[in-house]
Amino acid sequence: MMNFEKFLLNSLKSLEIKELKRNRLILKENIINFSSNDYLGLKDNPITKENLCKNIKNLSLGSGASTHISGYTEIQKKLEEKLSSFKETENCIVVGSGYLANVGLISAITTEKDIIFSDSLNHASIIDGIRLSKAKKVIYKHNNIEDLEEKIKKEKVNGNRFIITDGVFSMEGDIAKLDKLYEIAEKYDAVLIIDDAHSTGILGEGKGSLFHFGLKPNKRVVQMGTLSKAVGSYGSFICGTNLLIDYLVNKMRTAIFTTALSPIQNFISLENLKILINQPERRKDVLQKAKYLYEKLKEREFNIKYYGVPIISLILNTPERAIYYRDKLLEKGFFVQAIRPPTVPEGECRLRITLSYNHKYEEIENLIKALKEVQDEEINRKN
């Protein structure tokens, strides 16, 4: 066996031993999914499907090129304008994914003279964007404003300061203290970058985490978000000033050197975004369901984390327990993914339960019942 194959095999074996090896799963139709980020139930909504069928003859299947060559279409422009208006900013650029947005944005706007202050639990796409940048990286304790300010005071900078945070942290479900971060950015002349992937459609009347605190974007605020979660489609966006977007159009490599999203995909995003804006009851409903599930699980003394969003973490600590609960729930007709390192820190393995507008209360009750059964089975297995 060649050395390369040995390397691959040994790496996979190491993951298996630690119960960290991942396998992709196609869910059967009868499985109820409590692991989707489709918070508002828009990914299969019939209204957009019907509108797509009516308009598909006028839409190309692919974009054919990058937006900078010939792939920029009228439907993408309309989507960007709608997003910009929704986020109350001057302009917007849509790109292929949240990962591409963060990596491209961070590496484009920073130089070796700059310092980036990043929350310790920020998403992997932010981490990789910082790695690709030439800026100095300073990590502050999760959601700890005092630690952030202390580190800002210590660091001398010849260029710009950047503060980067998730709006809602995808694994914890907690909300960044953006009211305080906003103040810090003003006080120390920093640019505040917010990853609103899990906040858009959920917080601030759906507009995102900044609006959750009654704040408005200004020239030092950059809002990034995805179209693949509450919007129920695919792609991502960056909203900011006209000057910023003009700069990104000319400098962001993940927009320049990649094929544009297809007109069909952008059409779906635009139609779903309209529904998100015009049907606030979807957001209110899923938040009520999440609170209901939290209260019921709390009554049964599960170790859970909940911060008022559709993400609930059932903490199980070890990979073995997380996998055990996941597999047992799957046998009972529910899919809740086991989250293990490196997605979460060592010792914090969990089931990440996510609620959707499409979930019925009967399904939630049945999930609670199934979780209790698995808990009892685990206790009996140990005895």
KOLZARO-342149 format. One line per 8 residues: for each residue x, y, z of N, C-alpha, C, CB. Coordinates in pm, whole numbers. Each point is the difference from the previous one (the first is absolute). Glycine has a CB too. Layout:
N
X:Y:Z:X:Y:Z:X:Y:Z:X:Y:Z  ...
This chain:
383
85:-120:0:-85:120:0:88:124:0:-184:-123:123  153:217:-209:80:123:-7:-20:84:126:-18:-2:-251  116:87:281:-3:80:122:-124:87:11:247:-1:-3  -290:55:-113:-119:86:1:-123:-76:47:99:136:-187  -115:-260:137:-115:-81:42:9:-36:148:-17:-92:-233  137:65:281:18:-30:142:-40:120:86:187:-159:-58  -147:276:11:-36:123:71:-152:14:11:212:108:-81  -281:-128:-31:-147:11:-1:-63:-103:91:9:88:-233
36:-212:222:-56:-110:79:22:20:149:38:-154:-193  85:191:230:31:21:141:-78:117:59:227:-94:-42  -246:198:-38:-78:115:47:-144:-38:27:150:152:-130  -208:-231:40:-139:-44:18:-13:-95:118:-39:27:-245  137:-116:262:-3:-93:113:8:75:132:108:-176:-141  -26:282:144:12:82:120:-134:65:36:242:42:-54  -313:5:-47:-133:58:24:-98:-104:50:45:170:-178  -39:-291:121:-90:-108:43:22:-37:146:-2:-87:-234
127:78:274:32:-36:138:-57:102:98:210:-112:-80  -207:237:41:-49:109:86:-150:26:-16:226:101:-14  -293:-183:-68:-143:19:-29:-27:136:-65:-56:-149:193  149:191:-278:-13:130:-65:-15:-10:-152:133:96:185  -134:-217:-238:-12:-17:-146:-143:32:-42:181:-176:-1  -191:249:-109:-131:43:-48:-37:-74:-128:36:225:103  -165:-256:-114:-54:-60:-121:-123:78:-43:88:-228:66  -101:250:-193:-118:71:-51:-120:-94:-3:147:151:-139
-263:-95:165:-120:-80:14:-113:58:-85:70:-66:231  -134:-18:-308:-121:39:-72:-119:-43:85:113:-23:-229  -192:119:273:-112:-32:88:-116:-60:-78:70:186:152  -131:-286:-95:-119:-60:-60:-118:97:17:86:-235:48  -186:218:-132:-112:94:-2:-78:4:131:-17:-39:-243  15:-72:316:-80:-6:123:75:52:122:-120:-193:-97  245:234:81:79:52:111:-31:148:20:182:-169:-45  -209:208:169:-27:140:33:132:67:36:-235:-55:81
270:158:-155:130:63:11:-3:117:99:50:-69:-237  26:56:346:17:108:96:143:51:-3:-181:-98:144  244:91:-261:138:47:-15:18:95:-117:75:-213:101  -182:263:-156:10:90:-114:7:145:46:-126:-164:-141  193:249:63:0:144:26:-114:71:-73:247:-11:32  -343:-65:-80:-115:55:-71:-101:53:102:36:-160:-195  4:262:269:-76:48:114:-142:42:-34:213:72:98  -231:-9:-214:-132:54:-35:-78:-91:-95:95:228:31
-42:-347:-55:-72:-96:-84:-17:43:-143:-117:-69:201  217:137:-256:-11:55:-135:67:-84:-108:-9:221:106  88:-319:-70:76:-71:-103:-88:-86:-90:193:-2:154  -313:-31:-108:-92:-79:-83:-134:70:-19:112:-207:82  -114:338:-64:-130:66:-2:-62:-2:-140:76:147:190  -205:-177:-198:-68:-17:-129:-18:129:-79:-116:-190:101  116:305:-34:-20:127:-70:118:28:-93:-135:88:194  255:-104:-142:118:23:-83:11:-105:-109:116:105:196
-150:-229:-166:4:-106:-101:-93:33:-116:54:-169:179  -172:217:-144:-98:35:-104:50:117:-85:-187:-81:149  242:182:-83:53:116:-73:120:-37:-87:-81:148:184  162:-241:-134:115:-46:-78:-47:-71:-126:135:-22:210  -236:-62:-196:-54:-72:-117:-55:97:-105:-56:-195:149  -4:302:-102:-56:99:-93:108:78:-74:-198:19:149  313:-3:-85:105:88:-54:122:-74:-54:-78:169:159  82:-301:-145:124:-73:-29:41:10:-148:-58:-156:187
-39:175:-276:34:15:-142:84:125:-26:-211:-121:-59  198:218:147:73:126:-17:131:5:78:-219:110:-37  252:-222:105:119:-4:83:101:-100:-54:-137:65:199  262:-26:-205:106:-93:-41:27:-99:111:103:175:-148  -63:-296:112:31:-102:100:129:34:74:-116:-172:-140  208:235:72:126:41:62:32:143:-37:82:-235:-6  16:293:75:38:138:-30:102:8:-112:-45:60:237  121:-167:-257:92:-5:-113:138:59:23:-198:9:-135
212:74:238:130:64:25:-5:70:136:40:33:-249  70:28:287:1:82:120:-80:128:-28:226:-93:73  -265:160:34:-75:125:-19:84:105:-72:-130:-49:208  263:34:-203:89:99:-59:22:-22:-150:110:20:221  -151:-136:-270:17:-28:-143:-134:16:-71:190:-160:48  -282:68:-23:-132:15:-63:-112:-63:83:112:0:-221  -80:-35:348:-97:-72:82:-88:86:89:158:-181:-6  -140:311:2:-83:87:83:-134:23:-68:206:113:95
-314:-147:-27:-132:1:-62:-94:98:69:34:-238:-68  -142:269:2:-100:91:55:-61:-54:129:-48:80:-232  29:-212:239:-60:-59:120:94:11:120:-131:-158:-146  263:147:123:94:19:111:0:145:46:142:-188:-87  -149:279:-6:-5:143:35:-125:29:85:125:58:-213  -239:-114:174:-123:20:76:11:-58:140:-130:-4:-214  194:-113:225:19:-64:130:89:88:88:-27:-228:-105  134:279:49:92:86:76:-70:127:46:193:-92:-131
-276:149:47:-73:121:37:-100:-28:111:28:86:-233  -95:-200:226:-97:-38:103:70:-24:134:-148:-103:-176  263:35:172:76:-26:122:52:129:61:64:-224:-90  -14:312:7:52:127:47:-109:83:68:169:-4:-183  -286:7:123:-113:72:58:-42:-64:133:-76:67:-230  71:-199:232:-41:-75:119:96:25:116:-104:-174:-147  233:177:117:103:19:102:30:148:27:97:-218:-69  -170:307:0:11:145:18:143:50:-26:-186:-11:167
244:-35:-276:133:42:-40:-4:61:-140:102:-180:144  10:237:-186:7:64:-131:9:-102:-113:109:196:108  -42:-308:-83:27:-91:-111:24:-141:51:97:189:-132  -83:-283:38:12:-142:34:68:-75:-113:-206:14:144  280:-120:-109:53:-92:-100:-37:-142:41:192:158:-57  -241:-235:-38:-36:-141:23:110:-89:-57:-248:55:-8  289:-154:87:101:-96:-44:-47:-142:31:184:169:37  -100:-267:-70:-43:-139:-5:-39:-64:132:143:-14:-190
-76:46:301:-30:-64:128:52:87:113:11:-229:-106  -55:198:228:48:72:116:149:-16:19:-221:-29:105  272:-88:-137:143:-25:11:77:91:-96:-45:-241:67  -2:248:-191:65:87:-99:-9:147:41:-53:-167:-179  -59:204:238:-19:139:40:99:40:109:-242:-17:-59  252:-64:163:90:34:111:146:-6:-40:-170:-87:156  209:-19:-224:139:-13:-44:36:115:-94:-13:-251:24  -74:280:-118:27:105:-97:0:138:60:-99:-143:-170
1:172:255:-12:131:63:121:31:87:-248:-23:-4  280:-68:96:106:26:98:135:15:-68:-129:-127:171  157:39:-266:130:6:-68:11:121:-93:12:-249:15  -126:300:-62:3:113:-93:20:134:69:-148:-130:-148  89:148:266:-2:134:60:110:22:103:-244:2:-38  324:-104:68:104:15:101:140:-2:-61:-153:-108:166  248:169:-95:140:2:-41:87:-40:118:-46:181:-171  178:-188:146:94:-39:106:10:106:110:128:-131:-170
-180:248:148:2:106:101:-118:-10:97:118:146:-165  -216:-230:132:-125:-5:75:3:-105:111:-118:77:-205  22:-67:296:-21:-100:105:-146:-42:-1:187:97:141  -209:-228:-138:-136:-54:6:-24:-57:139:2:-53:-248  -108:98:314:-41:-52:130:-121:-91:-24:86:208:125  -67:-336:-98:-99:-101:-37:-47:-78:122:104:-18:-227  -235:-1:238:-57:-81:109:51:-144:-9:-207:146:3  233:-206:111:60:-134:3:-91:-109:-57:127:74:199
-256:-47:-208:-93:-100:-54:-53:37:-138:-64:-56:234  132:144:-303:-43:36:-135:5:-120:-94:82:233:39  -163:-224:-146:-13:-108:-97:133:-27:-72:-242:59:-29  257:-184:-18:123:-41:-69:32:87:-121:-44:-231:77  -58:281:-144:24:85:-117:66:132:38:-197:-105:-111  165:156:229:66:120:51:145:-32:36:-221:89:87  240:-201:-21:135:-43:39:88:-14:-124:-93:-119:201  41:55:-304:80:-20:-122:22:131:-74:-91:-231:-17
-7:321:21:18:130:-62:112:78:66:-241:1:-59  248:-10:191:106:67:74:136:-62:-35:-162:54:188  166:-186:-199:124:-69:-36:53:45:-136:-75:-196:137  -17:219:-229:40:42:-135:37:148:-7:-148:-177:-91  106:252:190:34:142:1:143:18:49:-242:61:40  294:60:-59:135:32:48:-3:74:134:77:11:-239  -197:5:292:-16:76:123:41:-81:123:-184:127:-108  215:-58:215:27:-66:128:-133:-46:60:209:140:38
-206:-260:22:-122:-57:58:8:6:152:-29:-152:-199  -78:201:262:-12:-1:146:-136:-61:34:151:207:27  -149:-316:48:-124:-69:38:-43:46:139:62:-200:-142  -187:243:154:-51:36:132:-98:-106:49:30:245:-54  -42:-254:185:-86:-101:62:-143:16:-50:147:-6:203  -215:-106:-214:-133:-1:-61:-96:97:68:38:-236:-63  -87:330:-19:-102:97:44:44:80:123:-174:-153:-93  304:168:109:55:68:118:48:139:-41:67:-221:105
-149:321:-79:30:137:-42:120:56:76:-242:34:-55  253:-69:184:112:50:80:133:-52:-56:-149:9:203  152:-137:-240:123:-58:-56:34:65:-134:-49:-217:118  -53:241:-199:22:65:-129:59:139:19:-191:-130:-98  132:210:185:49:137:19:141:1:57:-235:78:34  261:-169:57:135:-9:58:103:-29:-109:-99:-80:217  64:-9:-310:93:-37:-106:14:111:-105:-59:-240:38  -48:312:-63:7:112:-93:94:108:57:-236:-49:-82
226:74:211:85:100:64:148:-37:-9:-187:54:155  216:-183:-146:139:-48:2:66:5:-137:-60:-146:191  -21:128:-296:56:-16:-134:15:133:-73:-104:-226:-9  227:259:-26:24:118:-83:-19:-36:-146:162:93:171  -223:-5:-246:-31:-30:-139:38:117:-90:-188:-151:74  248:119:-187:36:102:-99:-108:15:-107:241:-49:43  -327:-53:-52:-106:1:-101:-137:9:64:145:-132:-150  -232:42:111:-138:-2:49:-22:-109:104:-76:90:-220
-20:-66:308:-47:-103:93:-129:-60:-55:107:119:199  -119:-250:-190:-122:-70:-40:-48:-86:116:73:-1:-243  -202:9:272:-63:-90:98:-95:-88:-78:20:168:193  -1:-300:-180:-82:-94:-77:-72:-94:95:158:14:-195  -288:-32:173:-78:-88:86:-116:-62:-77:64:139:198  -102:-259:-159:-130:-54:-41:-108:82:68:95:-235:-33  -210:251:-32:-113:64:64:-67:-96:97:-33:146:-201  -3:-263:149:-42:-115:81:104:-109:-23:-249:59:-14
304:-111:121:103:-103:-12:-67:-133:-30:154:123:159  -112:-185:-268:-75:-110:-61:-12:-123:89:77:84:-216  22:-112:299:-6:-120:84:-56:30:139:196:-90:-126  -166:208:179:-50:36:133:-143:54:-8:235:51:73  -260:27:-177:-131:64:-12:-9:131:75:-97:-223:-26  208:266:91:-6:126:73:24:117:-95:80:-115:208  -116:233:-163:1:121:-82:119:88:39:-252:-9:-25  325:57:-74:111:91:27:-52:128:66:128:-94:-196
-49:151:285:-38:123:70:29:120:-90:47:-107:226  -126:118:-329:29:99:-104:-20:144:47:-67:-169:-166  -15:190:267:-12:135:54:133:47:57:-243:-41:50  312:-51:19:131:32:58:109:3:-108:-73:-104:217  67:10:-310:99:-4:-108:-9:126:-87:-10:-251:0  -111:297:-21:-25:123:-76:69:119:69:-221:-93:-83  206:99:215:63:107:78:153:-9:-6:-200:3:152  251:-125:-140:146:-22:-5:55:44:-137:-21:-193:164
-52:157:-269:43:37:-135:6:151:-16:-100:-212:-89  2:281:142:-2:146:-6:114:59:83:-249:-4:-33  269:-49:151:99:53:94:143:-14:-53:-155:-57:186  182:-56:-253:138:-28:-44:15:7:-152:27:-144:201  -123:206:-266:7:21:-146:25:-132:-73:87:233:38  -171:-330:-9:13:-133:-62:-115:-26:-97:119:-83:205  -93:-4:-300:-104:-50:-90:-63:-122:65:120:89:-207  -252:-93:213:-72:-111:61:-61:-88:-109:-50:139:205
96:-263:-214:-50:-95:-99:-88:-102:72:205:31:-148  -329:-44:102:-97:-90:63:-38:-111:-97:-88:189:144  110:-314:-102:-46:-115:-76:-142:-32:46:238:-92:-29  -335:132:-51:-142:-15:36:-64:-124:-62:-13:248:19  93:-350:-42:-52:-122:-65:-121:-57:74:230:-49:-82  -221:41:215:-108:-60:79:-90:104:65:149:-193:42  -126:321:-73:-82:108:55:-100:53:-101:189:61:149  -150:-58:-276:-88:51:-105:-128:-83:-6:200:81:-130
-312:-12:136:-130:-68:-2:-50:-36:138:60:-88:-220  27:100:323:-36:-44:135:-2:115:99:100:-221:-52  5:300:57:10:108:98:-32:135:-63:173:-132:124  -204:229:-37:-21:137:-48:-109:11:-103:236:42:46  -352:-103:-19:-110:-4:-97:45:-65:-131:-97:207:104  195:-294:-94:51:-73:-117:118:67:-68:-227:-83:-31  255:208:67:108:73:-68:138:-38:50:-158:187:-33  165:-249:151:129:-47:48:36:48:140:69:-5:-233
49:-36:277:40:20:138:24:146:36:101:-224:-9  -56:305:-85:21:143:27:-133:65:38:195:5:-162  -299:-36:87:-132:58:23:-65:-56:127:-25:29:-249  68:-146:291:-48:-61:124:26:93:119:41:-230:-96  68:306:87:37:93:107:-46:144:-30:196:-146:52  -281:161:-153:-50:132:-34:102:89:-65:-154:-23:187  258:-38:-248:107:76:-64:-19:6:-150:155:-68:183  -92:166:-245:-3:14:-145:142:-9:-54:-209:144:12
226:-199:-132:135:-7:-57:52:139:-34:-52:-226:-92  183:244:114:65:124:-42:121:-35:-87:-79:120:211  164:-24:-236:110:-22:-94:105:-98:50:-39:228:-80  42:-252:211:99:-92:53:-56:-142:21:110:195:110  -234:-218:-148:-65:-131:18:-12:-73:-133:-127:90:198  167:-217:-199:-16:-87:-117:-85:-118:42:225:71:-98  -334:-95:25:-88:-112:30:13:-108:-106:-159:155:118  202:-272:-76:4:-115:-89:-112:-96:42:253:24:-39
-306:-97:-56:-102:-99:34:-12:-103:-109:-124:171:133  46:-275:-103:-19:-106:-99:-145:-6:-46:187:-130:104  -204:70:-220:-134:-22:-57:-43:-145:16:41:185:-164  40:-264:235:-21:-144:7:-68:-45:129:198:-25:-143  -226:118:233:-59:-38:129:-144:48:7:227:10:111  -253:99:-43:-140:45:10:-60:33:-136:51:88:226  33:-46:-322:-51:33:-134:-30:-127:-79:132:214:3  -75:-327:38:-36:-128:-61:48:-21:-141:-194:6:142
302:61:-182:51:-13:-136:149:-33:4:-175:162:-86  256:-90:9:144:-20:1:70:128:-46:-30:-247:-45  147:272:104:77:118:-32:23:83:125:-94:0:-231  156:115:214:27:88:113:7:144:-47:124:-185:118  -116:276:-22:3:142:-35:87:76:98:-229:-18:-100  278:130:53:71:96:83:-66:135:-24:221:-131:-7  -267:196:114:-67:129:-11:83:108:70:-224:-115:-11  235:230:-53:75:111:57:-15:125:-83:163:-162:96
-64:247:-92:-4:125:-73:26:-24:-150:77:123:207  -113:-25:-288:33:-6:-143:150:-15:-22:-202:140:-50  279:-68:130:145:-4:-13:54:-140:29:12:242:66  -62:-306:40:45:-136:34:-33:-98:-111:-31:52:243  -92:-50:-291:-41:-97:-102:76:22:-130:-228:-13:105  251:138:-142:80:30:-119:141:-58:16:-135:211:-41  190:-197:161:134:-55:29:-2:-153:-13:48:195:155  -149:-261:-98:-7:-146:-4:-19:-52:-142:-95:2:230
17:69:-309:-17:-38:-140:134:-4:-72:-230:102:0  320:-17:41:130:12:-65:111:-79:68:-72:222:-75  50:-262:202:111:-59:75:-28:-139:60:64:231:50  -190:-270:-38:-32:-125:70:15:-120:-93:-157:124:150  258:-204:-127:35:-109:-90:-109:-107:-10:239:44:54  -314:-65:56:-105:-102:-2:-124:46:-76:86:-85:218  -87:210:-261:-105:49:-90:51:10:-142:-104:126:189  231:-89:-203:58:22:-133:32:-130:-72:93:214:84
-35:-309:-9:54:-121:-63:-85:-123:24:225:98:26  -356:-82:-32:-90:-114:12:-126:26:-80:90:-54:229  -150:-51:-279:-123:14:-79:-112:55:88:72:-190:-150  -151:278:96:-111:59:74:-108:-103:27:50:223:-104  -129:-197:207:-116:-84:27:-94:1:-120:19:47:248  -90:-157:-268:-90:-8:-114:-119:94:18:71:-238:-38  -127:288:-71:-120:84:9:-116:-71:72:71:112:-212  -80:-242:193:-106:-76:69:18:10:151:-17:-158:-195
140:140:240:27:7:145:-30:138:55:175:-176:-26  -135:278:-46:-27:136:45:-150:33:-2:226:67:-86  -296:-123:-10:-146:17:-5:-64:-60:124:5:-6:-252  36:-115:288:-52:-67:120:28:84:124:34:-226:-109  89:278:120:37:82:116:-87:124:9:234:-84:-17  -257:148:-97:-79:123:0:-145:-27:39:150:93:-177  -207:-199:122:-139:-33:32:-15:-37:148:-34:-79:-236  129:-1:287:-6:-39:141:22:119:92:82:-227:-62
6:318:22:24:119:80:-127:85:12:242:-2:-73  -315:12:-35:-127:74:4:-97:-63:100:33:67:-240  -38:-200:242:-88:-69:94:47:26:143:-52:-178:-173  182:169:195:58:25:132:-41:138:51:194:-149:-56  -187:248:-31:-33:138:39:-149:17:23:197:81:-131  -278:-141:45:-145:23:2:-77:-93:93:23:79:-231  42:-182:284:-68:-94:89:74:-11:134:-85:-129:-200  80:234:282:70:-2:130:-50:-107:95:37:242:-29
-157:-294:1:-54:-106:86:86:-125:-1:-228:90:-43  302:-112:-65:90:-117:-4:107:12:109:-40:-24:-249  99:141:259:104:23:101:-58:-13:141:122:152:-160  -236:-89:184:-62:-6:132:-35:-144:38:-89:231:-34  42:-307:-63:-42:-138:24:118:-89:39:-187:32:-162  297:-23:88:114:-87:29:65:36:133:40:-28:-246  -41:155:281:54:41:129:-85:-52:115:96:204:-107  -227:-205:89:-90:-56:101:22:-150:16:-169:177:-52
189:-246:-59:23:-145:5:131:-33:69:-132:-25:-210  235:105:183:130:-22:64:-11:17:151:118:80:-209  -188:24:252:-19:24:143:-79:-113:63:7:246:-40  -107:-295:-30:-81:-110:50:85:-125:22:-201:95:-120  282:-129:20:86:-118:11:100:16:115:-24:-40:-247  81:159:257:96:26:109:-66:-24:136:119:170:-145  -236:-114:165:-68:-13:130:-33:-144:32:-95:227:-30  54:-303:-70:-33:-141:21:125:-82:32:-196:25:-155
306:2:86:125:-73:26:57:38:136:47:-10:-246  -64:135:285:47:45:130:-74:-72:112:57:224:-98  -187:-244:78:-81:-72:99:52:-141:23:-198:135:-68  254:-193:-38:50:-139:8:149:-5:35:-172:-66:-168  225:181:209:137:11:53:108:-41:-99:-96:-43:223  76:72:-351:106:-16:-99:98:116:15:-156:-124:-161  282:99:131:103:104:4:-2:75:-133:145:-136:161  -210:250:-162:-23:69:-127:45:146:7:-193:-152:-45
223:206:-73:30:141:-16:-103:60:-95:249:-38:41  -304:151:-1:-103:66:-82:8:150:25:-152:-205:9  149:283:-119:17:145:11:-107:78:-76:243:-39:28  -359:-24:-50:-109:72:-63:-2:-1:-151:4:138:195  74:-228:-256:0:-18:-146:-39:-145:-29:179:181:-34  -195:-219:-93:-45:-137:-30:106:-108:17:-157:104:-157  269:-73:224:108:-96:22:1:-40:147:136:99:-189  -148:-228:217:7:-52:136:107:-108:4:-246:51:43
342:-38:48:108:-98:12:-26:-92:119:163:162:-105  -167:-293:78:-8:-101:105:142:-48:26:-238:-71:-66  298:113:176:140:-27:29:16:-144:51:40:245:52  46:-320:-121:23:-141:35:147:-30:28:-197:-61:-141  282:161:123:142:-4:38:89:-85:-88:-78:36:227  52:-166:-235:91:-89:-72:-53:-33:-139:75:-96:218  16:66:-314:-45:-42:-133:-85:-125:5:204:100:-94  -169:-193:184:-75:-127:10:-146:25:36:211:-117:68
-234:203:30:-138:28:42:-77:73:-109:76:11:239  -10:84:-305:-66:75:-107:-43:-93:-113:135:203:60  -48:-293:-98:-31:-95:-107:-109:-97:44:235:19:-87  -228:-63:212:-101:-92:54:-139:63:-8:172:-100:155  -184:224:-109:-130:68:-4:-46:22:-144:54:112:218  38:-70:-305:-36:22:-140:-55:-127:-63:176:178:-17  -104:-289:34:-39:-126:-65:-130:-55:57:242:-48:-42  -259:59:172:-123:-49:62:-121:83:-45:134:-79:198
-115:209:-209:-109:85:-48:-34:-32:-145:71:180:158  31:-210:-237:-24:-35:-141:-85:-127:-9:219:108:-66  -194:-203:153:-82:-123:5:-145:32:32:201:-131:72  -222:239:0:-135:39:41:-64:99:-98:67:-39:237  4:69:-348:-59:82:-105:38:147:2:-182:-157:5  285:194:76:42:140:9:149:11:-33:-178:45:174  213:59:-248:141:24:-26:43:128:69:-15:-119:-221  110:103:315:64:112:66:149:-30:-1:-204:52:149
281:30:-218:141:-31:-23:84:13:127:-28:77:-235  123:-170:251:98:7:108:110:98:-41:-50:-239:73  73:340:7:102:100:-28:122:-28:87:-176:172:-63  290:-194:-2:123:-40:69:116:89:-43:-83:-236:15  196:228:57:118:77:-42:39:-35:-143:80:9:238  -28:83:-318:40:136:41:-110:105:-8:223:-61:-76  -346:19:45:-109:97:-10:-30:65:135:-96:-132:-189  107:52:295:-12:52:137:124:-43:78:-256:-10:-8
286:78:119:119:-35:78:-9:-141:61:30:242:50  85:-298:-15:5:-128:70:-85:6:126:231:-44:-91  -307:-63:115:-82:-8:120:-135:67:-12:207:-8:125  -237:68:-242:-127:69:-18:-82:-58:-115:107:207:92  -90:-337:-117:-80:-65:-105:-148:13:34:188:-163:-48  -269:164:-55:-141:30:21:-87:-47:-116:68:196:137  -197:-194:-112:-98:-3:-108:-44:144:-20:-79:-239:53  88:285:-176:-45:136:-33:-139:-10:-60:239:83:-38
-338:-48:118:-140:-10:-42:-43:134:-58:-49:-175:178  -2:173:-300:-47:124:-61:-148:-12:-37:232:46:-88  -303:59:117:-144:6:-27:-28:68:-132:-44:4:244  -65:-44:-305:-46:59:-126:-147:38:10:171:-134:-127  -208:233:51:-141:38:-11:-85:-119:-42:68:234:-60  -10:-325:-16:-75:-115:-51:-23:-108:105:95:49:-222  -24:-45:334:-21:-102:103:-137:16:65:247:-8:41  -313:-103:-21:-129:0:70:25:-26:149:-121:-82:-210
32:134:293:15:-21:144:-5:-148:35:-104:225:41  27:-301:-117:-6:-145:23:138:-63:-22:-243:-2:-70  314:49:-33:134:-51:-28:98:39:111:-49:14:-246  32:106:298:85:45:111:-25:-85:124:0:234:-93  -126:-261:122:-35:-86:114:59:-140:-17:-211:132:34  204:-183:-155:53:-134:-26:153:-3:12:-195:-44:-151  260:154:113:145:9:17:35:-1:149:21:128:-217  -94:-54:297:23:4:145:-16:-140:59:-82:239:9
-23:-308:-52:-23:-136:47:115:-92:-39:-247:38:-18  292:-26:-106:110:-84:-49:129:28:77:-107:-5:-228  135:132:256:120:36:76:-5:-59:140:20:212:-133  -135:-207:195:-15:-57:134:21:-151:-4:-161:183:62  111:-248:-164:20:-144:-15:148:-35:-16:-228:-18:-105  297:96:24:143:-23:-19:75:22:130:-19:70:-241  -21:33:315:63:27:129:-20:-117:96:-38:245:-34  -82:-299:37:-29:-116:87:78:-122:-45:-228:91:45
238:-110:-176:75:-115:-55:147:10:36:-164:-18:-189  217:140:187:141:22:34:26:-34:147:15:180:-176  -108:-139:263:13:-29:143:-7:-150:24:-102:223:56  9:-289:-120:-15:-145:18:122:-76:-54:-251:26:-17  311:26:-89:117:-65:-57:118:6:95:-81:58:-227  92:50:304:111:17:96:-20:-84:124:34:230:-84  -161:-257:119:-28:-76:123:16:-150:-20:-156:180:70
